[in-house]
Amino acid sequence: MDPAELIAALPERVYYLTSTGRDMWCRRPYGFFFSSSDAAARFAAEMSELELQPIGVSARELVSEDGIAALRRLDVSRVFIDPQRDPQSGDVFGTILRIGTGSRGPTD
């Protein structure tokens, strides 16, 4: 998926979880993006005992060179979009986007 396709697949504003007000909470190699603040808050309550808060950013910002570089610095290579948690197994499921390792874009 090239950056234009990725932007088209995401809502205009994307939410992620943070405990610091800036840094994205993740479970390497997975990151988690949400289409609403409410969905992010529900997932946080199910997944972590940390005090995580949703923060919204422009989807364009997330798939910019700086955004992709930030994901790579966190060792995030896959991002769930609107993930859900299976209450029986605790497994997380949903659409996953692969963040590439090359220099051209998010899915090299």
Stockholm file with secondary structure:
# STOCKHOLM 1.0

chainA/1-108         MDPAELIAALPERVYYLTSTGRDMWCRRPYGFFFSSSDAAARFAAEMSELELQPIGVSARELVSEDGIAALRRLDVSRVFIDPQRDPQSGDVFGTILRIGTGSRGPTD
#=GR chainA/1-108 SS CCHHHHHHHSCSEEEEEESSSSSBCCBTTEEEEBSSHHHHHHHHHHHCSSCCEEEEEEHHHHTSHHHHHHHHHTTCCEEEEEEEECTTTCCEEEEEEECCSSSSSTTC
#=GC SS_cons         CCHHHHHHHSCSEEEEEESSSSSBCCBTTEEEEBSSHHHHHHHHHHHCSSCCEEEEEEHHHHTSHHHHHHHHHTTCCEEEEEEEECTTTCCEEEEEEECCSSSSSTTC
//
